[in-house]
Amino acid sequence: MRFRVVPAAYVLLLRGTGAGAEVLLQLRQNTGYRDGHWAAAAAGHVEADESVLAAACREAEEEVGVKIDPADLEPLTTMHRTHGNHDPIDERVDFFFGCHRWAGDPHLVETAKAADLGWFPLAALPEPVVPHERYVLDGVRENRLATITTFGF
């Protein structure tokens, strides 16, 4: 069966390296999807006529007020995922990027969609984290992410 996929870009803002690395997460609210869960501080759908790199940079500016040069985006994994319900909105291809350099101080911009924003050690993430994002964050911490991953199949 053919289906359409929804592409999305995720930017994991990271500081530090190794066991002490931290990631910036936001607490979702009023979105209708995983409200009350911690999630990547910057993520969203790729828009028409927009590259995934442009989408990642745009989302970072819209959601946490930082400017990112596309050259500073480090590809982490591409995840093909599903909710298994055959609803087109739930058939996804997610592009995850790590980023260690940006301009500006990250801050909560979309206060209607996020209740909080904070830095967390990869080794001590808050609960709950959006499940597919937790999978990627654990992979970053354990240095075990494959170029292509699947989730929900």
DRENZA-682382 format. One record per residue: residue in three letters; x, y, z of N, C-alpha, C, O in turn. Coordinates in pm, whole numbers, always signed. Layout:
   residu      n.x      n.y      n.z     ca.x     ca.y     ca.z      c.x      c.y      c.z      o.x      o.y      o.z
      ALA        X        Y        Z        X        Y        Z        X        Y        Z        X        Y        Z
...
This chain:
   residu      n.x      n.y      n.z     ca.x     ca.y     ca.z      c.x      c.y      c.z      o.x      o.y      o.z
      MET      +84     -118       +0       +0       +0       +0      +89     +125       +0     +178     +138      +83
      ARG      +63     +215      -93     +138     +340      -98      +82     +437       +5      -39     +440      +31
      PHE     +171     +514      +62     +125     +615     +156     +217     +736     +146     +326     +729      +90
      ARG     +170     +844     +200     +250     +966     +206     +318     +974     +341     +265     +927     +442
      VAL     +433    +1034     +341     +501    +1054     +468     +511    +1204     +496     +516    +1286     +404
      VAL     +515    +1237     +624     +532    +1374     +668     +677    +1390     +713     +718    +1325     +809
      PRO     +756    +1475     +646     +894    +1495     +690     +902    +1600     +801     +829    +1700     +800
      ALA     +990    +1575     +896    +1010    +1669    +1006    +1159    +1681    +1036    +1235    +1587    +1013
      ALA    +1198    +1796    +1086    +1337    +1822    +1125    +1344    +1843    +1276    +1262    +1916    +1333
      TYR    +1441    +1779    +1338    +1464    +1792    +1483    +1606    +1842    +1503    +1700    +1793    +1441
      VAL    +1621    +1942    +1590    +1753    +1992    +1624    +1776    +1968    +1773    +1705    +2023    +1858
      LEU    +1875    +1886    +1803    +1914    +1864    +1942    +2028    +1960    +1972    +2142    +1937    +1931
      LEU    +1996    +2067    +2044    +2100    +2161    +2086    +2176    +2093    +2199    +2119    +2056    +2301
      LEU    +2306    +2079    +2179    +2390    +2005    +2272    +2502    +2094    +2324    +2556    +2177    +2250
      ARG    +2536    +2076    +2450    +2655    +2143    +2504    +2734    +2041    +2585    +2679    +1958    +2656
      GLY    +2865    +2052    +2571    +2953    +1955    +2634    +2965    +1831    +2548    +2900    +1817    +2445
      THR    +3051    +1741    +2593    +3073    +1616    +2520    +3084    +1501    +2620    +3095    +1521    +2741
      GLY    +3080    +1382    +2566    +3099    +1264    +2648    +2991    +1248    +2753    +2875    +1282    +2731
      ALA    +3031    +1194    +2868    +2936    +1162    +2975    +2868    +1285    +3032    +2759    +1274    +3089
      GLY    +2929    +1402    +3019    +2871    +1523    +3075    +2787    +1604    +2978    +2745    +1715    +3013
      ALA    +2763    +1553    +2859    +2688    +1628    +2758    +2545    +1656    +2805    +2483    +1575    +2874
      GLU    +2494    +1772    +2765    +2358    +1812    +2799    +2282    +1846    +2672    +2340    +1885    +2571
      VAL    +2149    +1830    +2678    +2061    +1861    +2566    +1953    +1957    +2615    +1909    +1950    +2730
      LEU    +1912    +2048    +2527    +1806    +2142    +2558    +1672    +2081    +2518    +1651    +2044    +2403
      LEU    +1580    +2070    +2615    +1448    +2013    +2591    +1339    +2111    +2632    +1359    +2195    +2720
      GLN    +1224    +2099    +2566    +1108    +2180    +2603     +997    +2087    +2652     +990    +1971    +2611
      LEU     +913    +2138    +2740     +799    +2064    +2793     +676    +2105    +2712     +630    +2219    +2720
      ARG     +622    +2010    +2635     +511    +2037    +2543     +382    +2068    +2619     +355    +2010    +2725
      GLN     +304    +2160    +2563     +171    +2190    +2615      +84    +2246    +2503     +133    +2312    +2412
      ASN      -46    +2218    +2510     -145    +2274    +2416     -117    +2245    +2269     -154    +2325    +2183
      THR      -53    +2133    +2237      -24    +2100    +2097     -114    +1990    +2044     -132    +1977    +1923
      GLY     -171    +1911    +2134     -252    +1797    +2093     -170    +1672    +2068     -226    +1567    +2035
      TYR      -39    +1681    +2083      +48    +1563    +2066     +148    +1559    +2180     +233    +1647    +2194
      ARG     +139    +1457    +2260     +233    +1432    +2369     +251    +1552    +2462     +361    +1578    +2510
      ASP     +142    +1624    +2486     +149    +1732    +2584     +190    +1673    +2719     +147    +1563    +2755
      GLY     +273    +1746    +2794     +324    +1698    +2921     +450    +1614    +2906     +504    +1565    +3006
      HIS     +498    +1596    +2784     +622    +1524    +2758     +733    +1623    +2724     +708    +1729    +2667
      TRP     +854    +1587    +2761     +971    +1663    +2720    +1009    +1623    +2579     +994    +1507    +2540
      ALA    +1058    +1719    +2502    +1088    +1696    +2361    +1203    +1786    +2317    +1243    +1878    +2389
      ALA    +1254    +1759    +2198    +1358    +1844    +2141    +1313    +1989    +2147    +1197    +2020    +2120
      ALA    +1405    +2076    +2181    +1370    +2218    +2193    +1328    +2278    +2060    +1249    +2373    +2057
      ALA    +1379    +2223    +1950    +1347    +2276    +1818    +1313    +2160    +1724    +1398    +2076    +1696
      ALA    +1191    +2157    +1677    +1149    +2052    +1584    +1020    +2094    +1516     +942    +2171    +1571
      GLY    +1000    +2043    +1395     +875    +2072    +1325     +876    +2020    +1184     +976    +1968    +1135
      HIS     +762    +2034    +1119     +744    +1985     +983     +826    +2065     +883     +846    +2186     +897
      VAL     +873    +1996     +782     +938    +2061     +669     +825    +2118     +583     +730    +2047     +550
      GLU     +834    +2244     +547     +730    +2310     +469     +756    +2292     +319     +866    +2257     +277
      ALA     +654    +2317     +241     +665    +2307      +95     +779    +2396      +45     +795    +2509      +92
      ASP     +856    +2345      -49     +967    +2418     -111    +1078    +2454      -13    +1152    +2550      -36
      GLU    +1090    +2379      +96    +1192    +2406     +198    +1277    +2280     +213    +1224    +2169     +216
      SER    +1407    +2296     +223    +1494    +2182     +248    +1486    +2146     +396    +1446    +2228     +479
      VAL    +1524    +2024     +428    +1523    +1983     +568    +1624    +2066     +650    +1601    +2092     +768
      LEU    +1733    +2108     +589    +1831    +2192     +659    +1772    +2329     +688    +1789    +2382     +798
      ALA    +1703    +2386     +591    +1637    +2516     +613    +1529    +2503     +720    +1512    +2592     +803
      ALA    +1455    +2391     +717    +1350    +2370     +818    +1410    +2362     +958    +1356    +2420    +1052
      ALA    +1521    +2291     +972    +1586    +2279    +1103    +1628    +2416    +1156    +1606    +2447    +1273
      CYS    +1689    +2495    +1070    +1733    +2629    +1112    +1614    +2718    +1145    +1617    +2792    +1243
      ARG    +1509    +2711    +1064    +1388    +2791    +1089    +1325    +2753    +1222    +1289    +2841    +1301
      GLU    +1310    +2624    +1246    +1247    +2579    +1371    +1328    +2624    +1493    +1269    +2662    +1594
      ALA    +1460    +2619    +1485    +1543    +2664    +1597    +1520    +2811    +1628    +1513    +2852    +1744
      GLU    +1507    +2891    +1521    +1482    +3033    +1543    +1341    +3057    +1596    +1322    +3138    +1687
      GLU    +1242    +2988    +1540    +1103    +3007    +1582    +1077    +2959    +1724    +1001    +3022    +1798
      GLU    +1139    +2849    +1763    +1104    +2788    +1892    +1194    +2829    +2008    +1146    +2839    +2121
      VAL    +1322    +2854    +1982    +1411    +2892    +2092    +1494    +3016    +2064    +1584    +3049    +2142
      GLY    +1467    +3085    +1953    +1528    +3215    +1927    +1676    +3214    +1895    +1745    +3313    +1919
      VAL    +1728    +3103    +1840    +1869    +3100    +1804    +1885    +3086    +1653    +1800    +3028    +1586
      LYS    +1994    +3139    +1602    +2025    +3126    +1460    +2133    +3020    +1445    +2234    +3019    +1516
      ILE    +2108    +2930    +1349    +2202    +2822    +1322    +2244    +2827    +1176    +2161    +2842    +1087
      ASP    +2373    +2814    +1154    +2426    +2800    +1019    +2404    +2654     +980    +2440    +2564    +1057
      PRO    +2346    +2627     +863    +2324    +2487     +824    +2451    +2401     +830    +2442    +2280     +853
      ALA    +2567    +2461     +812    +2693    +2386     +819    +2721    +2335     +960    +2802    +2245     +977
      ASP    +2653    +2391    +1061    +2673    +2348    +1199    +2576    +2238    +1241    +2580    +2192    +1356
      LEU    +2491    +2194    +1149    +2399    +2083    +1179    +2471    +1951    +1151    +2520    +1928    +1040
      GLU    +2478    +1866    +1251    +2542    +1734    +1240    +2433    +1628    +1225    +2358    +1605    +1320
      PRO    +2423    +1563    +1110    +2322    +1458    +1096    +2345    +1346    +1198    +2455    +1294    +1210
      LEU    +2240    +1311    +1271    +2248    +1205    +1372    +2184    +1076    +1322    +2245     +969    +1326
      THR    +2061    +1087    +1274    +1991     +971    +1218    +1870    +1020    +1140    +1819    +1130    +1163
      THR    +1826     +938    +1048    +1698     +958     +982    +1609     +844    +1028    +1644     +727    +1013
      MET    +1493     +880    +1084    +1404     +780    +1141    +1276     +769    +1060    +1205     +868    +1039
      HIS    +1247     +648    +1013    +1119     +619     +949    +1031     +562    +1059    +1064     +459    +1118
      ARG     +920     +628    +1087     +836     +580    +1197     +689     +582    +1161     +646     +650    +1068
      THR     +615     +505    +1237     +471     +494    +1217     +401     +475    +1350     +459     +430    +1448
      HIS     +274     +512    +1350     +187     +477    +1464     +109     +351    +1431      +37     +299    +1516
      GLY     +123     +303    +1308      +59     +180    +1267      -91     +189    +1245     -160      +87    +1240
      ASN     -142     +312    +1232     -286     +329    +1216     -325     +368    +1072     -443     +388    +1044
      HIS     -228     +379     +984     -247     +413     +842     -301     +554     +820     -343     +588     +709
      ASP     -300     +636     +923     -338     +776     +910     -217     +850     +854     -109     +847     +914
      PRO     -231     +918     +739     -115     +983     +677      -36    +1074     +771      +86    +1082     +757
      ILE     -100    +1142     +864      -28    +1232     +954      +65    +1154    +1047     +159    +1211    +1103
      ASP      +40    +1025    +1064     +121     +944    +1154     +224     +858    +1083     +284     +770    +1143
      GLU     +246     +884     +954     +352     +818     +878     +463     +921     +860     +444    +1020     +789
      ARG     +578     +899     +921     +680    +1002     +932     +816     +961     +883     +853     +844     +885
      VAL     +889    +1060     +838    +1034    +1050     +820    +1091    +1170     +895    +1067    +1285     +859
      ASP    +1167    +1140     +999    +1221    +1243    +1086    +1373    +1252    +1067    +1443    +1151    +1071
      PHE    +1421    +1373    +1048    +1564    +1398    +1032    +1615    +1461    +1161    +1576    +1573    +1196
      PHE    +1702    +1391    +1232    +1757    +1440    +1358    +1897    +1494    +1336    +1983    +1429    +1277
      PHE    +1918    +1615    +1387    +2048    +1682    +1379    +2095    +1717    +1519    +2015    +1754    +1605
      GLY    +2224    +1706    +1542    +2286    +1760    +1662    +2346    +1895    +1626    +2383    +1919    +1511
      CYS    +2355    +1983    +1724    +2414    +2114    +1699    +2484    +2162    +1826    +2424    +2166    +1934
      HIS    +2612    +2198    +1812    +2690    +2248    +1924    +2721    +2397    +1915    +2778    +2455    +2007
      ARG    +2682    +2460    +1802    +2714    +2602    +1785    +2595    +2674    +1725    +2534    +2627    +1629
      TRP    +2561    +2790    +1784    +2449    +2872    +1737    +2473    +3014    +1786    +2559    +3038    +1871
      ALA    +2397    +3107    +1733    +2406    +3248    +1774    +2281    +3282    +1855    +2169    +3250    +1815
      GLY    +2302    +3346    +1968    +2192    +3386    +2055    +2180    +3292    +2174    +2239    +3184    +2178
      ASP    +2101    +3337    +2272    +2077    +3258    +2392    +1943    +3187    +2379    +1840    +3253    +2361
      PRO    +1942    +3054    +2387    +1815    +2983    +2375    +1717    +3026    +2485    +1752    +3035    +2602
      HIS    +1596    +3053    +2442    +1490    +3089    +2537    +1356    +3045    +2479    +1344    +3021    +2359
      LEU    +1258    +3033    +2565    +1126    +2987    +2524    +1057    +3097    +2445    +1030    +3204    +2499
      VAL    +1028    +3072    +2319     +963    +3170    +2233     +814    +3140    +2221     +732    +3231    +2236
      GLU     +778    +3015    +2195     +638    +2978    +2175     +576    +2931    +2307     +555    +2812    +2329
      THR     +548    +3029    +2394     +501    +2997    +2528     +363    +2931    +2531     +326    +2869    +2630
      ALA     +287    +2944    +2423     +157    +2875    +2417     +175    +2726    +2391      +85    +2647    +2422
      LYS     +289    +2686    +2333     +312    +2546    +2297     +410    +2474    +2389     +421    +2352    +2385
      ALA     +479    +2549    +2473     +578    +2488    +2562     +570    +2554    +2699     +567    +2676    +2711
      ALA     +566    +2469    +2803     +552    +2518    +2940     +686    +2546    +3006     +693    +2622    +3102
      ASP     +793    +2484    +2954     +923    +2499    +3018    +1032    +2464    +2917    +1006    +2401    +2815
      LEU    +1152    +2507    +2948    +1269    +2482    +2865    +1386    +2462    +2960    +1404    +2540    +3053
      GLY    +1465    +2359    +2936    +1579    +2338    +3026    +1686    +2249    +2966    +1662    +2171    +2874
      TRP    +1806    +2263    +3023    +1920    +2179    +2987    +1921    +2058    +3078    +1904    +2070    +3200
      PHE    +1940    +1941    +3018    +1940    +1817    +3094    +2058    +1730    +3050    +2087    +1721    +2931
      PRO    +2125    +1666    +3147    +2230    +1571    +3110    +2170    +1456    +3030    +2062    +1406    +3064
      LEU    +2238    +1413    +2924    +2190    +1299    +2848    +2178    +1175    +2936    +2098    +1086    +2908
      ALA    +2257    +1170    +3043    +2254    +1056    +3134    +2144    +1067    +3239    +2124     +974    +3317
      ALA    +2071    +1179    +3244    +1965    +1197    +3344    +1852    +1281    +3284    +1826    +1392    +3329
      LEU    +1785    +1225    +3183    +1677    +1297    +3117    +1553    +1302    +3205    +1531    +1213    +3288
      PRO    +1472    +1407    +3189    +1349    +1415    +3267    +1248    +1313    +3216    +1266    +1256    +3108
      GLU    +1144    +1290    +3291    +1037    +1198    +3250     +907    +1275    +3242     +883    +1364    +3323
      PRO     +823    +1241    +3146     +851    +1153    +3034     +908    +1231    +2916     +888    +1352    +2904
      VAL     +980    +1161    +2830    +1029    +1217    +2704     +949    +1149    +2592     +920    +1030    +2601
      VAL     +915    +1223    +2488     +846    +1167    +2372     +922    +1040    +2332    +1043    +1046    +2309
      PRO     +854     +923    +2322     +924     +795    +2305    +1023     +786    +2189    +1134     +737    +2208
      HIS     +987     +832    +2071    +1082     +819    +1960    +1201     +913    +1977    +1310     +885    +1929
      GLU    +1179    +1024    +2044    +1289    +1115    +2071    +1380    +1058    +2180    +1502    +1074    +2174
      ARG    +1320     +991    +2278    +1399     +926    +2382    +1491     +822    +2320    +1607     +808    +2361
      TYR    +1441     +748    +2222    +1521     +648    +2152    +1646     +713    +2091    +1756     +659    +2102
      VAL    +1627     +827    +2028    +1740     +898    +1966    +1834     +954    +2073    +1956     +941    +2061
      LEU    +1780    +1015    +2176    +1864    +1070    +2283    +1947     +961    +2351    +2065     +981    +2380
      ASP    +1886     +845    +2375    +1961     +734    +2433    +2071     +689    +2337    +2181     +656    +2380
      GLY    +2041     +689    +2207    +2141     +653    +2107    +2256     +751    +2102    +2371     +710    +2084
      VAL    +2227     +879    +2119    +2333     +981    +2123    +2420     +956    +2246    +2543     +957    +2237
      ARG    +2357     +935    +2361    +2431     +913    +2486    +2519     +789    +2477    +2633     +789    +2524
      GLU    +2467     +682    +2416    +2539     +555    +2409    +2626     +543    +2283    +2692     +441    +2262
      ASN    +2624     +647    +2200    +2702     +647    +2076    +2671     +525    +1990    +2762     +456    +1943
      ARG    +2540     +498    +1971    +2499     +378    +1899    +2393     +404    +1792    +2322     +311    +1752
      LEU    +2380     +525    +1746    +2279     +554    +1645    +2322     +508    +1507    +2435     +532    +1464
      ALA    +2231     +443    +1438    +2256     +406    +1299    +2216     +523    +1210    +2140     +611    +1252
      THR    +2267     +525    +1088    +2233     +630     +993    +2083     +633     +967    +2022     +740     +959
      ILE    +2023     +514     +954    +1880     +500     +932    +1824     +419    +1047    +1876     +312    +1079
      THR    +1717     +468    +1109    +1650     +394    +1215    +1502     +384    +1184    +1448     +463    +1105
      THR    +1435     +288    +1246    +1290     +276    +1234    +1231     +273    +1374    +1298     +236    +1470
      PHE    +1103     +312    +1383    +1036     +315    +1512     +888     +290    +1489     +825     +358    +1408
      GLY     +832     +194    +1560     +688     +168    +1553     +648      +58    +1459     +529      +26    +1450
      PHE     +743       -1    +1388     +710     -108    +1295     +719     -242    +1364     +695     -346    +1301
